């Protein structure tokens, strides 16, 4: 655990049960775990959606896209994660939602 005087951008990242279950259904659990590890080092990865107040603290909401992996049958997915910057220490990231992208529609 980092102290404020020794903070180097590291965060604790976790996947909610709901997001883990959805990722498993989609065959994206390995990709989601890889993203979780990456978010420990880059908690602001992705596109900032908005900043909200939660319990007197600011929480940054991000969306990150994971490309499809045809070899594993995993579709392209969008992952929503919430970054709670410090204080309190250490900063945290929670992966809260996994949503498959819609397949391209054939032209009519």
Secondary structure by P-SEA (a helix, b strand, c coil): cccccccccbbbbbbcaaaaaaaaaacaaaaaaaaaaaaaccccccccccccccccbbbbbbbbbbccccccccccbbbbbbbbcccccccccccccccccccccccc
